[in-house]
């Protein structure tokens, strides 16, 4: 799932070299922290958070196969 978020974020931003994803696993959940450059925050979040919600939806659909929950935070 970490790779999926990284691929999606790098496709959206102007500075893909500044994209990083940190993953923390627990028994039934995965916590992902997406870090992008400050000038790319708007591109990753989108108007009214639509892009961020779309990323979360895609990753949650991928997590269903593993029977886990996914939480994504977006930071600078």
HTML snippet that shows the backbone in 3Dmol.js (N, CA, C, O; Angstrom):
<script src="https://3Dmol.org/build/3Dmol-min.js"></script>
<div id="view" style="width:600px;height:400px;position:relative"></div>
<script>
const pdb = `
ATOM      1  N   UNK A   1       0.817  -1.192   0.000  1.00  0.00           N
ATOM      2  CA  UNK A   1       0.000   0.000   0.000  1.00  0.00           C
ATOM      3  C   UNK A   1       0.859   1.253   0.000  1.00  0.00           C
ATOM      4  O   UNK A   1       0.483   2.279  -0.566  1.00  0.00           O
ATOM      5  N   UNK A   2       2.006   1.158   0.636  1.00  0.00           N
ATOM      6  CA  UNK A   2       2.924   2.286   0.663  1.00  0.00           C
ATOM      7  C   UNK A   2       3.324   2.673  -0.763  1.00  0.00           C
ATOM      8  O   UNK A   2       3.353   3.853  -1.112  1.00  0.00           O
ATOM      9  N   UNK A   3       3.628   1.673  -1.570  1.00  0.00           N
ATOM     10  CA  UNK A   3       4.038   1.926  -2.950  1.00  0.00           C
ATOM     11  C   UNK A   3       2.914   2.542  -3.767  1.00  0.00           C
ATOM     12  O   UNK A   3       3.154   3.404  -4.613  1.00  0.00           O
ATOM     13  N   UNK A   4       1.689   2.101  -3.516  1.00  0.00           N
ATOM     14  CA  UNK A   4       0.532   2.636  -4.236  1.00  0.00           C
ATOM     15  C   UNK A   4       0.352   4.127  -3.955  1.00  0.00           C
ATOM     16  O   UNK A   4       0.143   4.914  -4.879  1.00  0.00           O
ATOM     17  N   UNK A   5       0.432   4.510  -2.694  1.00  0.00           N
ATOM     18  CA  UNK A   5       0.295   5.928  -2.328  1.00  0.00           C
ATOM     19  C   UNK A   5       1.428   6.745  -2.932  1.00  0.00           C
ATOM     20  O   UNK A   5       1.210   7.860  -3.405  1.00  0.00           O
ATOM     21  N   UNK A   6       2.631   6.195  -2.917  1.00  0.00           N
ATOM     22  CA  UNK A   6       3.789   6.909  -3.464  1.00  0.00           C
ATOM     23  C   UNK A   6       3.639   7.121  -4.968  1.00  0.00           C
ATOM     24  O   UNK A   6       3.945   8.205  -5.466  1.00  0.00           O
ATOM     25  N   UNK A   7       3.182   6.121  -5.690  1.00  0.00           N
ATOM     26  CA  UNK A   7       2.994   6.248  -7.137  1.00  0.00           C
ATOM     27  C   UNK A   7       1.920   7.283  -7.450  1.00  0.00           C
ATOM     28  O   UNK A   7       2.102   8.118  -8.336  1.00  0.00           O
ATOM     29  N   UNK A   8       0.805   7.232  -6.731  1.00  0.00           N
ATOM     30  CA  UNK A   8      -0.271   8.195  -6.962  1.00  0.00           C
ATOM     31  C   UNK A   8       0.180   9.621  -6.674  1.00  0.00           C
ATOM     32  O   UNK A   8      -0.109  10.533  -7.449  1.00  0.00           O
ATOM     33  N   UNK A   9       0.885   9.818  -5.570  1.00  0.00           N
ATOM     34  CA  UNK A   9       1.322  11.166  -5.189  1.00  0.00           C
ATOM     35  C   UNK A   9       2.353  11.703  -6.177  1.00  0.00           C
ATOM     36  O   UNK A   9       2.288  12.872  -6.559  1.00  0.00           O
ATOM     37  N   UNK A  10       3.296  10.872  -6.593  1.00  0.00           N
ATOM     38  CA  UNK A  10       4.324  11.344  -7.529  1.00  0.00           C
ATOM     39  C   UNK A  10       3.726  11.737  -8.868  1.00  0.00           C
ATOM     40  O   UNK A  10       4.267  12.608  -9.550  1.00  0.00           O
ATOM     41  N   UNK A  11       2.626  11.115  -9.258  1.00  0.00           N
ATOM     42  CA  UNK A  11       1.970  11.463 -10.516  1.00  0.00           C
ATOM     43  C   UNK A  11       1.261  12.815 -10.434  1.00  0.00           C
ATOM     44  O   UNK A  11       1.013  13.446 -11.461  1.00  0.00           O
ATOM     45  N   UNK A  12       0.934  13.261  -9.227  1.00  0.00           N
ATOM     46  CA  UNK A  12       0.176  14.498  -9.057  1.00  0.00           C
ATOM     47  C   UNK A  12       1.034  15.743  -8.871  1.00  0.00           C
ATOM     48  O   UNK A  12       0.616  16.835  -9.256  1.00  0.00           O
ATOM     49  N   UNK A  13       2.212  15.607  -8.295  1.00  0.00           N
ATOM     50  CA  UNK A  13       2.994  16.765  -7.847  1.00  0.00           C
ATOM     51  C   UNK A  13       3.994  17.245  -8.891  1.00  0.00           C
ATOM     52  O   UNK A  13       4.294  16.541  -9.855  1.00  0.00           O
ATOM     53  N   UNK A  14       4.509  18.468  -8.680  1.00  0.00           N
ATOM     54  CA  UNK A  14       5.548  19.031  -9.537  1.00  0.00           C
ATOM     55  C   UNK A  14       6.941  18.602  -9.101  1.00  0.00           C
ATOM     56  O   UNK A  14       7.872  18.601  -9.907  1.00  0.00           O
ATOM     57  N   UNK A  15       7.090  18.237  -7.832  1.00  0.00           N
ATOM     58  CA  UNK A  15       8.392  17.847  -7.278  1.00  0.00           C
ATOM     59  C   UNK A  15       8.314  16.419  -6.731  1.00  0.00           C
ATOM     60  O   UNK A  15       8.248  16.225  -5.517  1.00  0.00           O
ATOM     61  N   UNK A  16       8.321  15.414  -7.622  1.00  0.00           N
ATOM     62  CA  UNK A  16       8.180  14.027  -7.145  1.00  0.00           C
ATOM     63  C   UNK A  16       9.350  13.553  -6.295  1.00  0.00           C
ATOM     64  O   UNK A  16       9.219  12.581  -5.552  1.00  0.00           O
ATOM     65  N   UNK A  17      10.481  14.221  -6.394  1.00  0.00           N
ATOM     66  CA  UNK A  17      11.639  13.819  -5.578  1.00  0.00           C
ATOM     67  C   UNK A  17      11.431  14.128  -4.099  1.00  0.00           C
ATOM     68  O   UNK A  17      12.135  13.582  -3.249  1.00  0.00           O
ATOM     69  N   UNK A  18      10.472  14.997  -3.782  1.00  0.00           N
ATOM     70  CA  UNK A  18      10.198  15.362  -2.391  1.00  0.00           C
ATOM     71  C   UNK A  18       9.074  14.534  -1.766  1.00  0.00           C
ATOM     72  O   UNK A  18       8.688  14.783  -0.624  1.00  0.00           O
ATOM     73  N   UNK A  19       8.556  13.570  -2.487  1.00  0.00           N
ATOM     74  CA  UNK A  19       7.468  12.732  -1.979  1.00  0.00           C
ATOM     75  C   UNK A  19       8.062  11.578  -1.179  1.00  0.00           C
ATOM     76  O   UNK A  19       8.975  10.891  -1.639  1.00  0.00           O
ATOM     77  N   UNK A  20       7.531  11.375   0.022  1.00  0.00           N
ATOM     78  CA  UNK A  20       7.928  10.205   0.810  1.00  0.00           C
ATOM     79  C   UNK A  20       6.707   9.696   1.568  1.00  0.00           C
ATOM     80  O   UNK A  20       5.808  10.458   1.924  1.00  0.00           O
ATOM     81  N   UNK A  21       6.701   8.391   1.802  1.00  0.00           N
ATOM     82  CA  UNK A  21       5.598   7.753   2.505  1.00  0.00           C
ATOM     83  C   UNK A  21       6.179   6.911   3.626  1.00  0.00           C
ATOM     84  O   UNK A  21       7.040   6.065   3.388  1.00  0.00           O
ATOM     85  N   UNK A  22       5.714   7.139   4.845  1.00  0.00           N
ATOM     86  CA  UNK A  22       6.132   6.352   6.000  1.00  0.00           C
ATOM     87  C   UNK A  22       4.972   5.459   6.412  1.00  0.00           C
ATOM     88  O   UNK A  22       3.832   5.914   6.514  1.00  0.00           O
ATOM     89  N   UNK A  23       5.268   4.180   6.651  1.00  0.00           N
ATOM     90  CA  UNK A  23       4.229   3.217   6.977  1.00  0.00           C
ATOM     91  C   UNK A  23       4.448   2.645   8.368  1.00  0.00           C
ATOM     92  O   UNK A  23       5.559   2.255   8.728  1.00  0.00           O
ATOM     93  N   UNK A  24       3.365   2.602   9.148  1.00  0.00           N
ATOM     94  CA  UNK A  24       3.372   1.990  10.473  1.00  0.00           C
ATOM     95  C   UNK A  24       2.272   0.936  10.495  1.00  0.00           C
ATOM     96  O   UNK A  24       1.107   1.246  10.244  1.00  0.00           O
ATOM     97  N   UNK A  25       2.633  -0.291  10.790  1.00  0.00           N
ATOM     98  CA  UNK A  25       1.667  -1.390  10.801  1.00  0.00           C
ATOM     99  C   UNK A  25       1.279  -1.769  12.220  1.00  0.00           C
ATOM    100  O   UNK A  25       2.102  -1.742  13.135  1.00  0.00           O
ATOM    101  N   UNK A  26       0.009  -2.123  12.387  1.00  0.00           N
ATOM    102  CA  UNK A  26      -0.482  -2.737  13.613  1.00  0.00           C
ATOM    103  C   UNK A  26      -1.198  -4.022  13.201  1.00  0.00           C
ATOM    104  O   UNK A  26      -1.151  -4.413  12.035  1.00  0.00           O
ATOM    105  N   UNK A  27      -1.852  -4.668  14.144  1.00  0.00           N
ATOM    106  CA  UNK A  27      -2.503  -5.945  13.844  1.00  0.00           C
ATOM    107  C   UNK A  27      -3.526  -5.843  12.720  1.00  0.00           C
ATOM    108  O   UNK A  27      -3.483  -6.610  11.758  1.00  0.00           O
ATOM    109  N   UNK A  28      -4.445  -4.892  12.847  1.00  0.00           N
ATOM    110  CA  UNK A  28      -5.532  -4.803  11.883  1.00  0.00           C
ATOM    111  C   UNK A  28      -5.572  -3.502  11.112  1.00  0.00           C
ATOM    112  O   UNK A  28      -6.546  -3.236  10.407  1.00  0.00           O
ATOM    113  N   UNK A  29      -4.538  -2.685  11.226  1.00  0.00           N
ATOM    114  CA  UNK A  29      -4.568  -1.420  10.510  1.00  0.00           C
ATOM    115  C   UNK A  29      -3.167  -1.028  10.032  1.00  0.00           C
ATOM    116  O   UNK A  29      -2.148  -1.530  10.505  1.00  0.00           O
ATOM    117  N   UNK A  30      -3.176  -0.120   9.086  1.00  0.00           N
ATOM    118  CA  UNK A  30      -1.949   0.440   8.531  1.00  0.00           C
ATOM    119  C   UNK A  30      -2.089   1.954   8.578  1.00  0.00           C
ATOM    120  O   UNK A  30      -3.109   2.504   8.163  1.00  0.00           O
ATOM    121  N   UNK A  31      -1.065   2.621   9.084  1.00  0.00           N
ATOM    122  CA  UNK A  31      -1.061   4.085   9.141  1.00  0.00           C
ATOM    123  C   UNK A  31       0.004   4.566   8.156  1.00  0.00           C
ATOM    124  O   UNK A  31       1.176   4.214   8.287  1.00  0.00           O
ATOM    125  N   UNK A  32      -0.404   5.367   7.173  1.00  0.00           N
ATOM    126  CA  UNK A  32       0.502   5.909   6.169  1.00  0.00           C
ATOM    127  C   UNK A  32       0.594   7.413   6.329  1.00  0.00           C
ATOM    128  O   UNK A  32      -0.418   8.100   6.468  1.00  0.00           O
ATOM    129  N   UNK A  33       1.818   7.917   6.310  1.00  0.00           N
ATOM    130  CA  UNK A  33       2.039   9.360   6.388  1.00  0.00           C
ATOM    131  C   UNK A  33       2.685   9.795   5.081  1.00  0.00           C
ATOM    132  O   UNK A  33       3.828   9.439   4.795  1.00  0.00           O
ATOM    133  N   UNK A  34       1.950  10.563   4.296  1.00  0.00           N
ATOM    134  CA  UNK A  34       2.421  11.071   3.017  1.00  0.00           C
ATOM    135  C   UNK A  34       3.007  12.460   3.230  1.00  0.00           C
ATOM    136  O   UNK A  34       2.333  13.352   3.746  1.00  0.00           O
ATOM    137  N   UNK A  35       4.247  12.641   2.837  1.00  0.00           N
ATOM    138  CA  UNK A  35       4.932  13.933   2.983  1.00  0.00           C
ATOM    139  C   UNK A  35       5.271  14.451   1.591  1.00  0.00           C
ATOM    140  O   UNK A  35       5.914  13.761   0.800  1.00  0.00           O
ATOM    141  N   UNK A  36       4.829  15.680   1.298  1.00  0.00           N
ATOM    142  CA  UNK A  36       5.104  16.325   0.015  1.00  0.00           C
ATOM    143  C   UNK A  36       5.668  17.716   0.260  1.00  0.00           C
ATOM    144  O   UNK A  36       5.629  18.223   1.381  1.00  0.00           O
ATOM    145  N   UNK A  37       6.190  18.328  -0.792  1.00  0.00           N
ATOM    146  CA  UNK A  37       6.704  19.695  -0.696  1.00  0.00           C
ATOM    147  C   UNK A  37       5.541  20.652  -0.402  1.00  0.00           C
ATOM    148  O   UNK A  37       4.416  20.411  -0.841  1.00  0.00           O
ATOM    149  N   UNK A  38       5.806  21.730   0.335  1.00  0.00           N
ATOM    150  CA  UNK A  38       4.728  22.673   0.688  1.00  0.00           C
ATOM    151  C   UNK A  38       3.971  23.225  -0.520  1.00  0.00           C
ATOM    152  O   UNK A  38       2.760  23.433  -0.446  1.00  0.00           O
ATOM    153  N   UNK A  39       4.669  23.463  -1.625  1.00  0.00           N
ATOM    154  CA  UNK A  39       3.988  24.013  -2.798  1.00  0.00           C
ATOM    155  C   UNK A  39       3.134  22.974  -3.531  1.00  0.00           C
ATOM    156  O   UNK A  39       2.348  23.332  -4.408  1.00  0.00           O
ATOM    157  N   UNK A  40       3.278  21.700  -3.184  1.00  0.00           N
ATOM    158  CA  UNK A  40       2.485  20.637  -3.799  1.00  0.00           C
ATOM    159  C   UNK A  40       1.296  20.193  -2.951  1.00  0.00           C
ATOM    160  O   UNK A  40       0.540  19.317  -3.370  1.00  0.00           O
ATOM    161  N   UNK A  41       1.118  20.773  -1.782  1.00  0.00           N
ATOM    162  CA  UNK A  41       0.030  20.360  -0.901  1.00  0.00           C
ATOM    163  C   UNK A  41      -1.333  20.516  -1.573  1.00  0.00           C
ATOM    164  O   UNK A  41      -2.181  19.630  -1.464  1.00  0.00           O
ATOM    165  N   UNK A  42      -1.545  21.608  -2.250  1.00  0.00           N
ATOM    166  CA  UNK A  42      -2.831  21.847  -2.904  1.00  0.00           C
ATOM    167  C   UNK A  42      -3.136  20.837  -3.994  1.00  0.00           C
ATOM    168  O   UNK A  42      -4.296  20.487  -4.213  1.00  0.00           O
ATOM    169  N   UNK A  43      -2.116  20.373  -4.673  1.00  0.00           N
ATOM    170  CA  UNK A  43      -2.320  19.393  -5.739  1.00  0.00           C
ATOM    171  C   UNK A  43      -2.675  18.029  -5.183  1.00  0.00           C
ATOM    172  O   UNK A  43      -3.428  17.280  -5.806  1.00  0.00           O
ATOM    173  N   UNK A  44      -2.146  17.701  -4.025  1.00  0.00           N
ATOM    174  CA  UNK A  44      -2.432  16.401  -3.416  1.00  0.00           C
ATOM    175  C   UNK A  44      -3.783  16.420  -2.707  1.00  0.00           C
ATOM    176  O   UNK A  44      -4.489  15.412  -2.689  1.00  0.00           O
ATOM    177  N   UNK A  45      -4.144  17.552  -2.129  1.00  0.00           N
ATOM    178  CA  UNK A  45      -5.417  17.642  -1.410  1.00  0.00           C
ATOM    179  C   UNK A  45      -6.571  17.909  -2.372  1.00  0.00           C
ATOM    180  O   UNK A  45      -7.624  17.285  -2.249  1.00  0.00           O
ATOM    181  N   UNK A  46      -6.398  18.816  -3.318  1.00  0.00           N
ATOM    182  CA  UNK A  46      -7.451  19.127  -4.278  1.00  0.00           C
ATOM    183  C   UNK A  46      -8.502  20.054  -3.695  1.00  0.00           C
ATOM    184  O   UNK A  46      -8.498  20.353  -2.500  1.00  0.00           O
ATOM    185  N   UNK A  47      -9.392  20.497  -4.549  1.00  0.00           N
ATOM    186  CA  UNK A  47     -10.473  21.382  -4.095  1.00  0.00           C
ATOM    187  C   UNK A  47     -11.401  20.614  -3.182  1.00  0.00           C
ATOM    188  O   UNK A  47     -11.892  19.540  -3.531  1.00  0.00           O
ATOM    189  N   UNK A  48     -11.633  21.170  -2.014  1.00  0.00           N
ATOM    190  CA  UNK A  48     -12.495  20.588  -0.988  1.00  0.00           C
ATOM    191  C   UNK A  48     -12.068  19.170  -0.610  1.00  0.00           C
ATOM    192  O   UNK A  48     -12.885  18.378  -0.141  1.00  0.00           O
ATOM    193  N   UNK A  49     -10.786  18.848  -0.814  1.00  0.00           N
ATOM    194  CA  UNK A  49     -10.256  17.548  -0.394  1.00  0.00           C
ATOM    195  C   UNK A  49     -10.631  16.391  -1.296  1.00  0.00           C
ATOM    196  O   UNK A  49     -10.528  15.235  -0.885  1.00  0.00           O
ATOM    197  N   UNK A  50     -11.064  16.672  -2.512  1.00  0.00           N
ATOM    198  CA  UNK A  50     -11.529  15.601  -3.397  1.00  0.00           C
ATOM    199  C   UNK A  50     -10.397  14.668  -3.825  1.00  0.00           C
ATOM    200  O   UNK A  50     -10.601  13.456  -3.886  1.00  0.00           O
ATOM    201  N   UNK A  51      -9.230  15.192  -4.118  1.00  0.00           N
ATOM    202  CA  UNK A  51      -8.107  14.340  -4.527  1.00  0.00           C
ATOM    203  C   UNK A  51      -7.669  13.474  -3.357  1.00  0.00           C
ATOM    204  O   UNK A  51      -7.437  12.277  -3.525  1.00  0.00           O
ATOM    205  N   UNK A  52      -7.552  14.069  -2.169  1.00  0.00           N
ATOM    206  CA  UNK A  52      -7.152  13.306  -0.983  1.00  0.00           C
ATOM    207  C   UNK A  52      -8.163  12.202  -0.685  1.00  0.00           C
ATOM    208  O   UNK A  52      -7.772  11.087  -0.341  1.00  0.00           O
ATOM    209  N   UNK A  53      -9.442  12.494  -0.811  1.00  0.00           N
ATOM    210  CA  UNK A  53     -10.461  11.476  -0.584  1.00  0.00           C
ATOM    211  C   UNK A  53     -10.385  10.373  -1.631  1.00  0.00           C
ATOM    212  O   UNK A  53     -10.606   9.206  -1.311  1.00  0.00           O
ATOM    213  N   UNK A  54     -10.077  10.722  -2.872  1.00  0.00           N
ATOM    214  CA  UNK A  54      -9.940   9.718  -3.926  1.00  0.00           C
ATOM    215  C   UNK A  54      -8.753   8.794  -3.637  1.00  0.00           C
ATOM    216  O   UNK A  54      -8.848   7.581  -3.822  1.00  0.00           O
ATOM    217  N   UNK A  55      -7.640   9.370  -3.185  1.00  0.00           N
ATOM    218  CA  UNK A  55      -6.466   8.556  -2.827  1.00  0.00           C
ATOM    219  C   UNK A  55      -6.830   7.614  -1.689  1.00  0.00           C
ATOM    220  O   UNK A  55      -6.492   6.431  -1.726  1.00  0.00           O
ATOM    221  N   UNK A  56      -7.514   8.131  -0.686  1.00  0.00           N
ATOM    222  CA  UNK A  56      -7.919   7.288   0.451  1.00  0.00           C
ATOM    223  C   UNK A  56      -8.844   6.161   0.006  1.00  0.00           C
ATOM    224  O   UNK A  56      -8.719   5.035   0.487  1.00  0.00           O
ATOM    225  N   UNK A  57      -9.766   6.449  -0.900  1.00  0.00           N
ATOM    226  CA  UNK A  57     -10.697   5.434  -1.388  1.00  0.00           C
ATOM    227  C   UNK A  57      -9.968   4.322  -2.136  1.00  0.00           C
ATOM    228  O   UNK A  57     -10.265   3.144  -1.937  1.00  0.00           O
ATOM    229  N   UNK A  58      -9.022   4.683  -2.988  1.00  0.00           N
ATOM    230  CA  UNK A  58      -8.259   3.693  -3.742  1.00  0.00           C
ATOM    231  C   UNK A  58      -7.458   2.804  -2.806  1.00  0.00           C
ATOM    232  O   UNK A  58      -7.437   1.584  -2.967  1.00  0.00           O
ATOM    233  N   UNK A  59      -6.803   3.410  -1.832  1.00  0.00           N
ATOM    234  CA  UNK A  59      -5.970   2.639  -0.904  1.00  0.00           C
ATOM    235  C   UNK A  59      -6.832   1.755  -0.008  1.00  0.00           C
ATOM    236  O   UNK A  59      -6.454   0.621   0.289  1.00  0.00           O
ATOM    237  N   UNK A  60      -7.977   2.258   0.422  1.00  0.00           N
ATOM    238  CA  UNK A  60      -8.872   1.433   1.246  1.00  0.00           C
ATOM    239  C   UNK A  60      -9.383   0.239   0.458  1.00  0.00           C
ATOM    240  O   UNK A  60      -9.529  -0.849   1.016  1.00  0.00           O
ATOM    241  N   UNK A  61      -9.659   0.422  -0.835  1.00  0.00           N
ATOM    242  CA  UNK A  61     -10.103  -0.689  -1.670  1.00  0.00           C
ATOM    243  C   UNK A  61      -8.999  -1.736  -1.796  1.00  0.00           C
ATOM    244  O   UNK A  61      -9.280  -2.935  -1.800  1.00  0.00           O
ATOM    245  N   UNK A  62      -7.758  -1.298  -1.898  1.00  0.00           N
ATOM    246  CA  UNK A  62      -6.637  -2.236  -1.971  1.00  0.00           C
ATOM    247  C   UNK A  62      -6.429  -2.958  -0.647  1.00  0.00           C
ATOM    248  O   UNK A  62      -5.965  -4.098  -0.630  1.00  0.00           O
ATOM    249  N   UNK A  63      -6.765  -2.312   0.454  1.00  0.00           N
ATOM    250  CA  UNK A  63      -6.562  -2.906   1.780  1.00  0.00           C
ATOM    251  C   UNK A  63      -7.609  -3.959   2.113  1.00  0.00           C
ATOM    252  O   UNK A  63      -7.398  -4.781   3.005  1.00  0.00           O
ATOM    253  N   UNK A  64      -8.725  -3.942   1.413  1.00  0.00           N
ATOM    254  CA  UNK A  64      -9.775  -4.916   1.685  1.00  0.00           C
ATOM    255  C   UNK A  64      -9.268  -6.334   1.476  1.00  0.00           C
ATOM    256  O   UNK A  64      -9.679  -7.246   2.193  1.00  0.00           O
ATOM    257  N   UNK A  65      -8.383  -6.536   0.507  1.00  0.00           N
ATOM    258  CA  UNK A  65      -7.826  -7.863   0.254  1.00  0.00           C
ATOM    259  C   UNK A  65      -7.092  -8.408   1.472  1.00  0.00           C
ATOM    260  O   UNK A  65      -7.124  -9.611   1.734  1.00  0.00           O
ATOM    261  N   UNK A  66      -6.433  -7.528   2.212  1.00  0.00           N
ATOM    262  CA  UNK A  66      -5.674  -7.941   3.388  1.00  0.00           C
ATOM    263  C   UNK A  66      -6.532  -7.967   4.652  1.00  0.00           C
ATOM    264  O   UNK A  66      -6.079  -8.434   5.697  1.00  0.00           O
ATOM    265  N   UNK A  67      -7.753  -7.474   4.564  1.00  0.00           N
ATOM    266  CA  UNK A  67      -8.616  -7.411   5.738  1.00  0.00           C
ATOM    267  C   UNK A  67      -8.131  -6.411   6.766  1.00  0.00           C
ATOM    268  O   UNK A  67      -8.298  -6.623   7.967  1.00  0.00           O
ATOM    269  N   UNK A  68      -7.530  -5.316   6.307  1.00  0.00           N
ATOM    270  CA  UNK A  68      -6.976  -4.303   7.205  1.00  0.00           C
ATOM    271  C   UNK A  68      -7.614  -2.959   6.932  1.00  0.00           C
ATOM    272  O   UNK A  68      -8.206  -2.737   5.875  1.00  0.00           O
ATOM    273  N   UNK A  69      -7.488  -2.072   7.891  1.00  0.00           N
ATOM    274  CA  UNK A  69      -7.946  -0.690   7.747  1.00  0.00           C
ATOM    275  C   UNK A  69      -6.732   0.180   7.457  1.00  0.00           C
ATOM    276  O   UNK A  69      -5.621  -0.111   7.902  1.00  0.00           O
ATOM    277  N   UNK A  70      -6.959   1.253   6.704  1.00  0.00           N
ATOM    278  CA  UNK A  70      -5.864   2.151   6.325  1.00  0.00           C
ATOM    279  C   UNK A  70      -6.219   3.575   6.734  1.00  0.00           C
ATOM    280  O   UNK A  70      -7.339   4.038   6.516  1.00  0.00           O
ATOM    281  N   UNK A  71      -5.254   4.256   7.326  1.00  0.00           N
ATOM    282  CA  UNK A  71      -5.387   5.670   7.685  1.00  0.00           C
ATOM    283  C   UNK A  71      -4.254   6.415   6.984  1.00  0.00           C
ATOM    284  O   UNK A  71      -3.095   6.007   7.061  1.00  0.00           O
ATOM    285  N   UNK A  72      -4.592   7.504   6.302  1.00  0.00           N
ATOM    286  CA  UNK A  72      -3.592   8.279   5.559  1.00  0.00           C
ATOM    287  C   UNK A  72      -3.594   9.709   6.088  1.00  0.00           C
ATOM    288  O   UNK A  72      -4.638  10.356   6.173  1.00  0.00           O
ATOM    289  N   UNK A  73      -2.403  10.187   6.441  1.00  0.00           N
ATOM    290  CA  UNK A  73      -2.203  11.583   6.822  1.00  0.00           C
ATOM    291  C   UNK A  73      -1.330  12.238   5.765  1.00  0.00           C
ATOM    292  O   UNK A  73      -0.387  11.623   5.268  1.00  0.00           O
ATOM    293  N   UNK A  74      -1.638  13.483   5.419  1.00  0.00           N
ATOM    294  CA  UNK A  74      -0.852  14.224   4.444  1.00  0.00           C
ATOM    295  C   UNK A  74      -0.183  15.390   5.153  1.00  0.00           C
ATOM    296  O   UNK A  74      -0.850  16.219   5.772  1.00  0.00           O
ATOM    297  N   UNK A  75       1.148  15.449   5.057  1.00  0.00           N
ATOM    298  CA  UNK A  75       1.930  16.483   5.740  1.00  0.00           C
ATOM    299  C   UNK A  75       2.888  17.147   4.754  1.00  0.00           C
ATOM    300  O   UNK A  75       3.102  16.676   3.637  1.00  0.00           O
ATOM    301  N   UNK A  76       3.459  18.270   5.220  1.00  0.00           N
ATOM    302  CA  UNK A  76       4.475  18.977   4.445  1.00  0.00           C
ATOM    303  C   UNK A  76       5.840  18.553   4.918  1.00  0.00           C
ATOM    304  O   UNK A  76       6.849  19.028   4.398  1.00  0.00           O
TER     305      UNK A  76
END
`;
const viewer = $3Dmol.createViewer("view");
viewer.addModel(pdb, "pdb");
viewer.setStyle({}, {cartoon: {color: "spectrum"}});
viewer.zoomTo();
viewer.render();
</script>
